[in-house]
Amino acid sequence: MSSESDGGRPDSKDLKITITPELIQSLMSEKGGWSKAALEVLGVDWPPQSGWKSKIRGKQVLASDLVKLGLTLLQIDGMQLANGARGPRQAKTTEIGYKNPNGQTVICKADRPGNDHMQLTYELECGTCGNRYGSNGSDNFQRRCPNCQGGRPGLPI
């Protein structure tokens, strides 16, 4: 579908978005699960079966369906588009200043190993309560504050 105001280019809501771990995470509810509607948009049958996340990675969904779930076009613009176009560069999950969908910001890399294979510890700060705690770099994208969001205890920093 095209809009007349842009000379016939596809409307951004009609673009296909590749399903990534970040997209899956962005659709998680505050309680740590996914709604039936979100899973339907992602092409997952209800109730979801074990391993559903890995089965849908790389598949595509319409941006307009994501908007219906509450994502903004600005959020979607930052995600990988199916045609290879990208919005603004997104920070890597281990970059200082990276903020995950749960409001946890990477403050610095700690001088100690993490507790997961080949991982380093990063210091995160909760945007809600200001709590600082350690996290494996591979977990930064999904961490929840252990103080106010019911997240797992943090690593020593």
Secondary structure, DSSP 8 states (H G I E B T S, - for coil): -B-GGGTT-B-GGGSEEE--HHHHHHT--TTSS--HHHHHHTT--SS--TTHHHHHTT-EEEHHHHHHTT--HHHHHTS-BTTS---S----TTSTT-B-TTSEEEEEEEEEE-SSTT-EEEEEEETTT--EEEEEGGGTTT---TTTS-----B--
